[in-house]
Amino acid sequence: MFPRMNGYAWCSKQCYIALANIMTAAAAEGIDSCPMEGFEKALVEKTLGIDSHQHEVAVVVALGFRQEAQTTRRRKPLSEIVEFI
């Protein structure tokens, strides 16, 4: 029926649950975050000194403080975008 997902694929998807909590907690403390995919897994594991026979990197998140204040968002009023009928 459905193809079976391998262990790494399943675990990496589960990491997004923890990632969402990390990003929410960071935002509550005024810390910016940015999740990243498409990274070079082997290079990240080597750089961090991770034994890839025991552990694997599934997701990367950058945390920090922005250098300058965020620009004001310019949004149109809801009445200009949505028409209720």
PDB file of N, CA, C and O in Angstrom:
ATOM      1  N   MET A   1       0.828  -1.180   0.000  1.00  0.00           N
ATOM      2  CA  MET A   1       0.000   0.000   0.000  1.00  0.00           C
ATOM      3  C   MET A   1       0.880   1.254   0.000  1.00  0.00           C
ATOM      4  O   MET A   1       0.973   1.930  -1.025  1.00  0.00           O
ATOM      5  N   PHE A   2       1.521   1.577   1.113  1.00  0.00           N
ATOM      6  CA  PHE A   2       2.434   2.709   1.197  1.00  0.00           C
ATOM      7  C   PHE A   2       3.852   2.181   1.346  1.00  0.00           C
ATOM      8  O   PHE A   2       4.065   1.188   2.043  1.00  0.00           O
ATOM      9  N   PRO A   3       4.818   2.814   0.714  1.00  0.00           N
ATOM     10  CA  PRO A   3       6.201   2.367   0.902  1.00  0.00           C
ATOM     11  C   PRO A   3       6.623   2.604   2.351  1.00  0.00           C
ATOM     12  O   PRO A   3       6.250   3.603   2.966  1.00  0.00           O
ATOM     13  N   ARG A   4       7.390   1.687   2.870  1.00  0.00           N
ATOM     14  CA  ARG A   4       7.879   1.820   4.248  1.00  0.00           C
ATOM     15  C   ARG A   4       8.963   2.865   4.309  1.00  0.00           C
ATOM     16  O   ARG A   4       9.836   2.923   3.444  1.00  0.00           O
ATOM     17  N   MET A   5       8.907   3.685   5.325  1.00  0.00           N
ATOM     18  CA  MET A   5       9.902   4.736   5.514  1.00  0.00           C
ATOM     19  C   MET A   5      11.050   4.149   6.327  1.00  0.00           C
ATOM     20  O   MET A   5      10.819   3.433   7.302  1.00  0.00           O
ATOM     21  N   ASN A   6      12.285   4.447   5.932  1.00  0.00           N
ATOM     22  CA  ASN A   6      13.412   3.929   6.703  1.00  0.00           C
ATOM     23  C   ASN A   6      13.530   4.678   8.031  1.00  0.00           C
ATOM     24  O   ASN A   6      12.919   5.731   8.214  1.00  0.00           O
ATOM     25  N   GLY A   7      14.301   4.141   8.931  1.00  0.00           N
ATOM     26  CA  GLY A   7      14.434   4.698  10.277  1.00  0.00           C
ATOM     27  C   GLY A   7      14.922   6.130  10.298  1.00  0.00           C
ATOM     28  O   GLY A   7      14.389   6.951  11.044  1.00  0.00           O
ATOM     29  N   TYR A   8      15.919   6.445   9.498  1.00  0.00           N
ATOM     30  CA  TYR A   8      16.452   7.805   9.480  1.00  0.00           C
ATOM     31  C   TYR A   8      15.390   8.785   9.002  1.00  0.00           C
ATOM     32  O   TYR A   8      15.221   9.856   9.585  1.00  0.00           O
ATOM     33  N   ALA A   9      14.679   8.425   7.949  1.00  0.00           N
ATOM     34  CA  ALA A   9      13.649   9.322   7.407  1.00  0.00           C
ATOM     35  C   ALA A   9      12.567   9.583   8.448  1.00  0.00           C
ATOM     36  O   ALA A   9      12.135  10.723   8.620  1.00  0.00           O
ATOM     37  N   TRP A  10      12.129   8.545   9.139  1.00  0.00           N
ATOM     38  CA  TRP A  10      11.097   8.708  10.159  1.00  0.00           C
ATOM     39  C   TRP A  10      11.614   9.576  11.308  1.00  0.00           C
ATOM     40  O   TRP A  10      10.929  10.501  11.744  1.00  0.00           O
ATOM     41  N   CYS A  11      12.800   9.283  11.789  1.00  0.00           N
ATOM     42  CA  CYS A  11      13.374  10.052  12.904  1.00  0.00           C
ATOM     43  C   CYS A  11      13.586  11.507  12.532  1.00  0.00           C
ATOM     44  O   CYS A  11      13.351  12.398  13.348  1.00  0.00           O
ATOM     45  N   SER A  12      14.030  11.757  11.306  1.00  0.00           N
ATOM     46  CA  SER A  12      14.268  13.146  10.901  1.00  0.00           C
ATOM     47  C   SER A  12      12.959  13.920  10.872  1.00  0.00           C
ATOM     48  O   SER A  12      12.930  15.102  11.211  1.00  0.00           O
ATOM     49  N   LYS A  13      11.883  13.267  10.473  1.00  0.00           N
ATOM     50  CA  LYS A  13      10.580  13.938  10.495  1.00  0.00           C
ATOM     51  C   LYS A  13      10.149  14.232  11.935  1.00  0.00           C
ATOM     52  O   LYS A  13       9.537  15.267  12.197  1.00  0.00           O
ATOM     53  N   GLN A  14      10.455  13.353  12.843  1.00  0.00           N
ATOM     54  CA  GLN A  14      10.101  13.570  14.244  1.00  0.00           C
ATOM     55  C   GLN A  14      10.890  14.727  14.856  1.00  0.00           C
ATOM     56  O   GLN A  14      10.426  15.368  15.800  1.00  0.00           O
ATOM     57  N   CYS A  15      12.075  14.992  14.322  1.00  0.00           N
ATOM     58  CA  CYS A  15      12.883  16.105  14.824  1.00  0.00           C
ATOM     59  C   CYS A  15      12.178  17.434  14.653  1.00  0.00           C
ATOM     60  O   CYS A  15      12.440  18.375  15.402  1.00  0.00           O
ATOM     61  N   TYR A  16      11.285  17.524  13.676  1.00  0.00           N
ATOM     62  CA  TYR A  16      10.588  18.778  13.444  1.00  0.00           C
ATOM     63  C   TYR A  16       9.646  19.120  14.597  1.00  0.00           C
ATOM     64  O   TYR A  16       9.339  20.294  14.803  1.00  0.00           O
ATOM     65  N   ILE A  17       9.189  18.140  15.342  1.00  0.00           N
ATOM     66  CA  ILE A  17       8.373  18.406  16.527  1.00  0.00           C
ATOM     67  C   ILE A  17       9.219  19.140  17.558  1.00  0.00           C
ATOM     68  O   ILE A  17       8.791  20.156  18.107  1.00  0.00           O
ATOM     69  N   ALA A  18      10.414  18.629  17.822  1.00  0.00           N
ATOM     70  CA  ALA A  18      11.317  19.294  18.762  1.00  0.00           C
ATOM     71  C   ALA A  18      11.768  20.644  18.212  1.00  0.00           C
ATOM     72  O   ALA A  18      11.884  21.616  18.959  1.00  0.00           O
ATOM     73  N   LEU A  19      12.021  20.702  16.915  1.00  0.00           N
ATOM     74  CA  LEU A  19      12.459  21.947  16.283  1.00  0.00           C
ATOM     75  C   LEU A  19      11.415  23.044  16.471  1.00  0.00           C
ATOM     76  O   LEU A  19      11.764  24.188  16.762  1.00  0.00           O
ATOM     77  N   ALA A  20      10.145  22.706  16.307  1.00  0.00           N
ATOM     78  CA  ALA A  20       9.080  23.700  16.487  1.00  0.00           C
ATOM     79  C   ALA A  20       9.089  24.238  17.916  1.00  0.00           C
ATOM     80  O   ALA A  20       8.904  25.436  18.128  1.00  0.00           O
ATOM     81  N   ASN A  21       9.301  23.365  18.888  1.00  0.00           N
ATOM     82  CA  ASN A  21       9.356  23.807  20.278  1.00  0.00           C
ATOM     83  C   ASN A  21      10.583  24.678  20.549  1.00  0.00           C
ATOM     84  O   ASN A  21      10.499  25.664  21.281  1.00  0.00           O
ATOM     85  N   ILE A  22      11.703  24.318  19.966  1.00  0.00           N
ATOM     86  CA  ILE A  22      12.926  25.124  20.118  1.00  0.00           C
ATOM     87  C   ILE A  22      12.696  26.518  19.553  1.00  0.00           C
ATOM     88  O   ILE A  22      13.043  27.513  20.190  1.00  0.00           O
ATOM     89  N   MET A  23      12.117  26.594  18.367  1.00  0.00           N
ATOM     90  CA  MET A  23      11.904  27.889  17.723  1.00  0.00           C
ATOM     91  C   MET A  23      10.875  28.733  18.468  1.00  0.00           C
ATOM     92  O   MET A  23      11.019  29.952  18.553  1.00  0.00           O
ATOM     93  N   THR A  24       9.841  28.094  19.006  1.00  0.00           N
ATOM     94  CA  THR A  24       8.836  28.817  19.790  1.00  0.00           C
ATOM     95  C   THR A  24       9.444  29.363  21.067  1.00  0.00           C
ATOM     96  O   THR A  24       9.208  30.516  21.428  1.00  0.00           O
ATOM     97  N   ALA A  25      10.226  28.539  21.755  1.00  0.00           N
ATOM     98  CA  ALA A  25      10.879  28.981  22.993  1.00  0.00           C
ATOM     99  C   ALA A  25      11.869  30.113  22.704  1.00  0.00           C
ATOM    100  O   ALA A  25      11.962  31.071  23.471  1.00  0.00           O
ATOM    101  N   ALA A  26      12.600  30.000  21.609  1.00  0.00           N
ATOM    102  CA  ALA A  26      13.550  31.050  21.247  1.00  0.00           C
ATOM    103  C   ALA A  26      12.808  32.359  20.974  1.00  0.00           C
ATOM    104  O   ALA A  26      13.231  33.418  21.437  1.00  0.00           O
ATOM    105  N   ALA A  27      11.717  32.292  20.236  1.00  0.00           N
ATOM    106  CA  ALA A  27      10.940  33.496  19.927  1.00  0.00           C
ATOM    107  C   ALA A  27      10.408  34.140  21.204  1.00  0.00           C
ATOM    108  O   ALA A  27      10.374  35.365  21.318  1.00  0.00           O
ATOM    109  N   ALA A  28       9.995  33.318  22.159  1.00  0.00           N
ATOM    110  CA  ALA A  28       9.487  33.841  23.432  1.00  0.00           C
ATOM    111  C   ALA A  28      10.570  34.597  24.196  1.00  0.00           C
ATOM    112  O   ALA A  28      10.269  35.478  25.001  1.00  0.00           O
ATOM    113  N   GLU A  29      11.821  34.252  23.944  1.00  0.00           N
ATOM    114  CA  GLU A  29      12.955  34.921  24.598  1.00  0.00           C
ATOM    115  C   GLU A  29      13.554  36.030  23.732  1.00  0.00           C
ATOM    116  O   GLU A  29      14.568  36.628  24.093  1.00  0.00           O
ATOM    117  N   GLY A  30      12.927  36.298  22.595  1.00  0.00           N
ATOM    118  CA  GLY A  30      13.419  37.348  21.713  1.00  0.00           C
ATOM    119  C   GLY A  30      14.595  36.925  20.852  1.00  0.00           C
ATOM    120  O   GLY A  30      15.348  37.767  20.362  1.00  0.00           O
ATOM    121  N   ILE A  31      14.755  35.624  20.667  1.00  0.00           N
ATOM    122  CA  ILE A  31      15.854  35.083  19.870  1.00  0.00           C
ATOM    123  C   ILE A  31      15.307  34.658  18.513  1.00  0.00           C
ATOM    124  O   ILE A  31      14.305  33.947  18.435  1.00  0.00           O
ATOM    125  N   ASP A  32      15.960  35.092  17.457  1.00  0.00           N
ATOM    126  CA  ASP A  32      15.549  34.720  16.105  1.00  0.00           C
ATOM    127  C   ASP A  32      16.044  33.317  15.769  1.00  0.00           C
ATOM    128  O   ASP A  32      17.048  32.855  16.312  1.00  0.00           O
ATOM    129  N   SER A  33      15.334  32.652  14.874  1.00  0.00           N
ATOM    130  CA  SER A  33      15.748  31.314  14.468  1.00  0.00           C
ATOM    131  C   SER A  33      15.442  31.097  12.995  1.00  0.00           C
ATOM    132  O   SER A  33      14.574  31.750  12.415  1.00  0.00           O
ATOM    133  N   CYS A  34      16.176  30.165  12.409  1.00  0.00           N
ATOM    134  CA  CYS A  34      15.976  29.834  11.006  1.00  0.00           C
ATOM    135  C   CYS A  34      16.312  28.349  10.801  1.00  0.00           C
ATOM    136  O   CYS A  34      17.477  27.962  10.897  1.00  0.00           O
ATOM    137  N   PRO A  35      15.301  27.520  10.519  1.00  0.00           N
ATOM    138  CA  PRO A  35      15.586  26.107  10.252  1.00  0.00           C
ATOM    139  C   PRO A  35      16.200  25.955   8.866  1.00  0.00           C
ATOM    140  O   PRO A  35      15.892  26.723   7.955  1.00  0.00           O
ATOM    141  N   MET A  36      17.072  24.958   8.713  1.00  0.00           N
ATOM    142  CA  MET A  36      17.744  24.770   7.425  1.00  0.00           C
ATOM    143  C   MET A  36      17.681  23.313   6.982  1.00  0.00           C
ATOM    144  O   MET A  36      17.914  22.389   7.761  1.00  0.00           O
ATOM    145  N   GLU A  37      17.363  23.143   5.727  1.00  0.00           N
ATOM    146  CA  GLU A  37      17.455  21.845   5.076  1.00  0.00           C
ATOM    147  C   GLU A  37      18.426  22.001   3.922  1.00  0.00           C
ATOM    148  O   GLU A  37      18.862  23.112   3.621  1.00  0.00           O
ATOM    149  N   GLY A  38      18.764  20.916   3.282  1.00  0.00           N
ATOM    150  CA  GLY A  38      19.645  20.994   2.128  1.00  0.00           C
ATOM    151  C   GLY A  38      21.104  21.195   2.488  1.00  0.00           C
ATOM    152  O   GLY A  38      21.913  21.566   1.638  1.00  0.00           O
ATOM    153  N   PHE A  39      21.443  20.952   3.744  1.00  0.00           N
ATOM    154  CA  PHE A  39      22.837  21.090   4.167  1.00  0.00           C
ATOM    155  C   PHE A  39      23.612  19.828   3.810  1.00  0.00           C
ATOM    156  O   PHE A  39      23.018  18.782   3.549  1.00  0.00           O
ATOM    157  N   GLU A  40      24.924  19.927   3.801  1.00  0.00           N
ATOM    158  CA  GLU A  40      25.765  18.769   3.503  1.00  0.00           C
ATOM    159  C   GLU A  40      25.943  17.964   4.786  1.00  0.00           C
ATOM    160  O   GLU A  40      26.810  18.255   5.610  1.00  0.00           O
ATOM    161  N   LYS A  41      25.104  16.953   4.931  1.00  0.00           N
ATOM    162  CA  LYS A  41      25.019  16.158   6.159  1.00  0.00           C
ATOM    163  C   LYS A  41      26.375  15.625   6.613  1.00  0.00           C
ATOM    164  O   LYS A  41      26.746  15.788   7.775  1.00  0.00           O
ATOM    165  N   ALA A  42      27.100  15.004   5.724  1.00  0.00           N
ATOM    166  CA  ALA A  42      28.398  14.420   6.086  1.00  0.00           C
ATOM    167  C   ALA A  42      29.375  15.492   6.559  1.00  0.00           C
ATOM    168  O   ALA A  42      30.127  15.274   7.509  1.00  0.00           O
ATOM    169  N   LEU A  43      29.363  16.639   5.905  1.00  0.00           N
ATOM    170  CA  LEU A  43      30.264  17.730   6.282  1.00  0.00           C
ATOM    171  C   LEU A  43      29.889  18.301   7.644  1.00  0.00           C
ATOM    172  O   LEU A  43      30.766  18.598   8.454  1.00  0.00           O
ATOM    173  N   VAL A  44      28.593  18.458   7.901  1.00  0.00           N
ATOM    174  CA  VAL A  44      28.140  18.957   9.211  1.00  0.00           C
ATOM    175  C   VAL A  44      28.545  17.974  10.307  1.00  0.00           C
ATOM    176  O   VAL A  44      29.065  18.379  11.347  1.00  0.00           O
ATOM    177  N   GLU A  45      28.310  16.701  10.077  1.00  0.00           N
ATOM    178  CA  GLU A  45      28.661  15.686  11.078  1.00  0.00           C
ATOM    179  C   GLU A  45      30.169  15.664  11.329  1.00  0.00           C
ATOM    180  O   GLU A  45      30.604  15.521  12.472  1.00  0.00           O
ATOM    181  N   LYS A  46      30.961  15.802  10.278  1.00  0.00           N
ATOM    182  CA  LYS A  46      32.421  15.828  10.426  1.00  0.00           C
ATOM    183  C   LYS A  46      32.853  17.067  11.202  1.00  0.00           C
ATOM    184  O   LYS A  46      33.671  16.978  12.118  1.00  0.00           O
ATOM    185  N   THR A  47      32.298  18.228  10.832  1.00  0.00           N
ATOM    186  CA  THR A  47      32.650  19.489  11.488  1.00  0.00           C
ATOM    187  C   THR A  47      32.314  19.461  12.977  1.00  0.00           C
ATOM    188  O   THR A  47      33.067  19.981  13.801  1.00  0.00           O
ATOM    189  N   LEU A  48      31.172  18.845  13.317  1.00  0.00           N
ATOM    190  CA  LEU A  48      30.748  18.774  14.713  1.00  0.00           C
ATOM    191  C   LEU A  48      31.356  17.588  15.465  1.00  0.00           C
ATOM    192  O   LEU A  48      31.134  17.431  16.666  1.00  0.00           O
ATOM    193  N   GLY A  49      32.117  16.759  14.759  1.00  0.00           N
ATOM    194  CA  GLY A  49      32.755  15.608  15.395  1.00  0.00           C
ATOM    195  C   GLY A  49      31.760  14.536  15.808  1.00  0.00           C
ATOM    196  O   GLY A  49      31.943  13.876  16.831  1.00  0.00           O
ATOM    197  N   ILE A  50      30.713  14.361  15.020  1.00  0.00           N
ATOM    198  CA  ILE A  50      29.671  13.376  15.331  1.00  0.00           C
ATOM    199  C   ILE A  50      30.025  12.037  14.708  1.00  0.00           C
ATOM    200  O   ILE A  50      30.339  11.961  13.520  1.00  0.00           O
ATOM    201  N   ASP A  51      29.975  10.987  15.508  1.00  0.00           N
ATOM    202  CA  ASP A  51      30.198   9.630  15.010  1.00  0.00           C
ATOM    203  C   ASP A  51      28.931   9.203  14.281  1.00  0.00           C
ATOM    204  O   ASP A  51      27.940   8.843  14.917  1.00  0.00           O
ATOM    205  N   SER A  52      28.954   9.241  12.948  1.00  0.00           N
ATOM    206  CA  SER A  52      27.750   8.960  12.170  1.00  0.00           C
ATOM    207  C   SER A  52      27.330   7.492  12.212  1.00  0.00           C
ATOM    208  O   SER A  52      26.289   7.138  11.659  1.00  0.00           O
ATOM    209  N   HIS A  53      28.117   6.635  12.857  1.00  0.00           N
ATOM    210  CA  HIS A  53      27.690   5.247  13.058  1.00  0.00           C
ATOM    211  C   HIS A  53      26.731   5.174  14.246  1.00  0.00           C
ATOM    212  O   HIS A  53      25.948   4.232  14.365  1.00  0.00           O
ATOM    213  N   GLN A  54      26.800   6.173  15.118  1.00  0.00           N
ATOM    214  CA  GLN A  54      25.928   6.196  16.295  1.00  0.00           C
ATOM    215  C   GLN A  54      24.820   7.244  16.190  1.00  0.00           C
ATOM    216  O   GLN A  54      23.700   7.012  16.645  1.00  0.00           O
ATOM    217  N   HIS A  55      25.131   8.401  15.591  1.00  0.00           N
ATOM    218  CA  HIS A  55      24.174   9.499  15.509  1.00  0.00           C
ATOM    219  C   HIS A  55      24.229  10.121  14.120  1.00  0.00           C
ATOM    220  O   HIS A  55      25.250  10.053  13.435  1.00  0.00           O
ATOM    221  N   GLU A  56      23.107  10.732  13.712  1.00  0.00           N
ATOM    222  CA  GLU A  56      23.063  11.416  12.425  1.00  0.00           C
ATOM    223  C   GLU A  56      22.361  12.756  12.592  1.00  0.00           C
ATOM    224  O   GLU A  56      21.432  12.886  13.389  1.00  0.00           O
ATOM    225  N   VAL A  57      22.812  13.743  11.839  1.00  0.00           N
ATOM    226  CA  VAL A  57      22.177  15.051  11.854  1.00  0.00           C
ATOM    227  C   VAL A  57      20.959  14.988  10.935  1.00  0.00           C
ATOM    228  O   VAL A  57      21.050  14.526   9.797  1.00  0.00           O
ATOM    229  N   ALA A  58      19.811  15.461  11.445  1.00  0.00           N
ATOM    230  CA  ALA A  58      18.583  15.441  10.659  1.00  0.00           C
ATOM    231  C   ALA A  58      18.144  16.842  10.258  1.00  0.00           C
ATOM    232  O   ALA A  58      17.545  17.029   9.199  1.00  0.00           O
ATOM    233  N   VAL A  59      18.439  17.824  11.102  1.00  0.00           N
ATOM    234  CA  VAL A  59      18.024  19.195  10.825  1.00  0.00           C
ATOM    235  C   VAL A  59      19.009  20.143  11.494  1.00  0.00           C
ATOM    236  O   VAL A  59      19.632  19.805  12.501  1.00  0.00           O
ATOM    237  N   VAL A  60      19.137  21.321  10.925  1.00  0.00           N
ATOM    238  CA  VAL A  60      20.027  22.335  11.483  1.00  0.00           C
ATOM    239  C   VAL A  60      19.182  23.588  11.722  1.00  0.00           C
ATOM    240  O   VAL A  60      18.336  23.941  10.901  1.00  0.00           O
ATOM    241  N   VAL A  61      19.416  24.244  12.838  1.00  0.00           N
ATOM    242  CA  VAL A  61      18.715  25.497  13.119  1.00  0.00           C
ATOM    243  C   VAL A  61      19.731  26.543  13.569  1.00  0.00           C
ATOM    244  O   VAL A  61      20.589  26.276  14.409  1.00  0.00           O
ATOM    245  N   ALA A  62      19.617  27.730  12.996  1.00  0.00           N
ATOM    246  CA  ALA A  62      20.460  28.852  13.410  1.00  0.00           C
ATOM    247  C   ALA A  62      19.672  29.669  14.431  1.00  0.00           C
ATOM    248  O   ALA A  62      18.494  29.961  14.224  1.00  0.00           O
ATOM    249  N   LEU A  63      20.322  30.034  15.523  1.00  0.00           N
ATOM    250  CA  LEU A  63      19.707  30.853  16.569  1.00  0.00           C
ATOM    251  C   LEU A  63      20.587  32.068  16.805  1.00  0.00           C
ATOM    252  O   LEU A  63      21.814  31.963  16.790  1.00  0.00           O
ATOM    253  N   GLY A  64      19.976  33.205  17.020  1.00  0.00           N
ATOM    254  CA  GLY A  64      20.781  34.395  17.295  1.00  0.00           C
ATOM    255  C   GLY A  64      19.925  35.643  17.377  1.00  0.00           C
ATOM    256  O   GLY A  64      18.695  35.592  17.352  1.00  0.00           O
ATOM    257  N   PHE A  65      20.612  36.749  17.476  1.00  0.00           N
ATOM    258  CA  PHE A  65      19.949  38.044  17.570  1.00  0.00           C
ATOM    259  C   PHE A  65      20.211  38.819  16.292  1.00  0.00           C
ATOM    260  O   PHE A  65      21.335  38.835  15.788  1.00  0.00           O
ATOM    261  N   ARG A  66      19.185  39.456  15.770  1.00  0.00           N
ATOM    262  CA  ARG A  66      19.373  40.230  14.542  1.00  0.00           C
ATOM    263  C   ARG A  66      20.222  41.456  14.817  1.00  0.00           C
ATOM    264  O   ARG A  66      20.155  42.044  15.897  1.00  0.00           O
ATOM    265  N   GLN A  67      21.015  41.832  13.840  1.00  0.00           N
ATOM    266  CA  GLN A  67      21.944  42.942  13.992  1.00  0.00           C
ATOM    267  C   GLN A  67      21.208  44.279  13.998  1.00  0.00           C
ATOM    268  O   GLN A  67      21.584  45.195  14.729  1.00  0.00           O
ATOM    269  N   GLU A  68      20.167  44.388  13.188  1.00  0.00           N
ATOM    270  CA  GLU A  68      19.406  45.627  13.097  1.00  0.00           C
ATOM    271  C   GLU A  68      17.943  45.328  13.372  1.00  0.00           C
ATOM    272  O   GLU A  68      17.498  44.186  13.254  1.00  0.00           O
ATOM    273  N   ALA A  69      17.205  46.353  13.736  1.00  0.00           N
ATOM    274  CA  ALA A  69      15.778  46.172  14.006  1.00  0.00           C
ATOM    275  C   ALA A  69      15.055  45.696  12.754  1.00  0.00           C
ATOM    276  O   ALA A  69      15.425  46.051  11.634  1.00  0.00           O
ATOM    277  N   GLN A  70      14.036  44.902  12.956  1.00  0.00           N
ATOM    278  CA  GLN A  70      13.254  44.397  11.834  1.00  0.00           C
ATOM    279  C   GLN A  70      12.494  45.553  11.189  1.00  0.00           C
ATOM    280  O   GLN A  70      11.960  46.423  11.877  1.00  0.00           O
ATOM    281  N   THR A  71      12.456  45.547   9.871  1.00  0.00           N
ATOM    282  CA  THR A  71      11.721  46.593   9.172  1.00  0.00           C
ATOM    283  C   THR A  71      10.232  46.435   9.431  1.00  0.00           C
ATOM    284  O   THR A  71       9.742  45.335   9.688  1.00  0.00           O
ATOM    285  N   THR A  72       9.526  47.548   9.360  1.00  0.00           N
ATOM    286  CA  THR A  72       8.080  47.520   9.558  1.00  0.00           C
ATOM    287  C   THR A  72       7.437  46.760   8.414  1.00  0.00           C
ATOM    288  O   THR A  72       7.755  46.979   7.245  1.00  0.00           O
ATOM    289  N   ARG A  73       6.532  45.869   8.766  1.00  0.00           N
ATOM    290  CA  ARG A  73       5.831  45.119   7.728  1.00  0.00           C
ATOM    291  C   ARG A  73       4.709  45.981   7.180  1.00  0.00           C
ATOM    292  O   ARG A  73       3.954  46.604   7.927  1.00  0.00           O
ATOM    293  N   ARG A  74       4.619  46.002   5.900  1.00  0.00           N
ATOM    294  CA  ARG A  74       3.566  46.782   5.258  1.00  0.00           C
ATOM    295  C   ARG A  74       2.535  45.814   4.704  1.00  0.00           C
ATOM    296  O   ARG A  74       2.754  45.167   3.680  1.00  0.00           O
ATOM    297  N   ARG A  75       1.425  45.728   5.388  1.00  0.00           N
ATOM    298  CA  ARG A  75       0.358  44.830   4.965  1.00  0.00           C
ATOM    299  C   ARG A  75      -0.874  45.633   4.597  1.00  0.00           C
ATOM    300  O   ARG A  75      -1.190  46.650   5.213  1.00  0.00           O
ATOM    301  N   LYS A  76      -1.549  45.153   3.589  1.00  0.00           N
ATOM    302  CA  LYS A  76      -2.806  45.773   3.216  1.00  0.00           C
ATOM    303  C   LYS A  76      -3.860  45.393   4.247  1.00  0.00           C
ATOM    304  O   LYS A  76      -3.782  44.325   4.855  1.00  0.00           O
ATOM    305  N   PRO A  77      -4.836  46.256   4.443  1.00  0.00           N
ATOM    306  CA  PRO A  77      -5.925  45.896   5.351  1.00  0.00           C
ATOM    307  C   PRO A  77      -6.661  44.659   4.837  1.00  0.00           C
ATOM    308  O   PRO A  77      -6.757  44.447   3.629  1.00  0.00           O
ATOM    309  N   LEU A  78      -7.169  43.863   5.737  1.00  0.00           N
ATOM    310  CA  LEU A  78      -7.879  42.638   5.377  1.00  0.00           C
ATOM    311  C   LEU A  78      -9.014  42.935   4.402  1.00  0.00           C
ATOM    312  O   LEU A  78      -9.289  42.139   3.505  1.00  0.00           O
ATOM    313  N   SER A  79      -9.671  44.080   4.576  1.00  0.00           N
ATOM    314  CA  SER A  79     -10.802  44.444   3.709  1.00  0.00           C
ATOM    315  C   SER A  79     -10.373  44.640   2.250  1.00  0.00           C
ATOM    316  O   SER A  79     -11.202  44.523   1.347  1.00  0.00           O
ATOM    317  N   GLU A  80      -9.095  44.935   2.011  1.00  0.00           N
ATOM    318  CA  GLU A  80      -8.613  45.082   0.638  1.00  0.00           C
ATOM    319  C   GLU A  80      -8.207  43.757   0.009  1.00  0.00           C
ATOM    320  O   GLU A  80      -8.024  43.668  -1.204  1.00  0.00           O
ATOM    321  N   ILE A  81      -8.070  42.741   0.832  1.00  0.00           N
ATOM    322  CA  ILE A  81      -7.595  41.449   0.344  1.00  0.00           C
ATOM    323  C   ILE A  81      -8.717  40.422   0.260  1.00  0.00           C
ATOM    324  O   ILE A  81      -8.760  39.616  -0.669  1.00  0.00           O
ATOM    325  N   VAL A  82      -9.629  40.455   1.238  1.00  0.00           N
ATOM    326  CA  VAL A  82     -10.662  39.432   1.354  1.00  0.00           C
ATOM    327  C   VAL A  82     -12.034  40.075   1.210  1.00  0.00           C
ATOM    328  O   VAL A  82     -12.299  41.138   1.772  1.00  0.00           O
ATOM    329  N   GLU A  83     -12.886  39.425   0.462  1.00  0.00           N
ATOM    330  CA  GLU A  83     -14.271  39.873   0.342  1.00  0.00           C
ATOM    331  C   GLU A  83     -15.168  38.794   0.927  1.00  0.00           C
ATOM    332  O   GLU A  83     -15.200  37.664   0.440  1.00  0.00           O
ATOM    333  N   PHE A  84     -15.894  39.154   1.975  1.00  0.00           N
ATOM    334  CA  PHE A  84     -16.820  38.217   2.604  1.00  0.00           C
ATOM    335  C   PHE A  84     -18.160  38.287   1.886  1.00  0.00           C
ATOM    336  O   PHE A  84     -18.718  39.371   1.713  1.00  0.00           O
ATOM    337  N   ILE A  85     -18.676  37.141   1.468  1.00  0.00           N
ATOM    338  CA  ILE A  85     -19.967  37.119   0.780  1.00  0.00           C
ATOM    339  C   ILE A  85     -20.952  36.247   1.525  1.00  0.00           C
ATOM    340  O   ILE A  85     -22.097  36.104   1.096  1.00  0.00           O
TER     341      ILE A  85
END
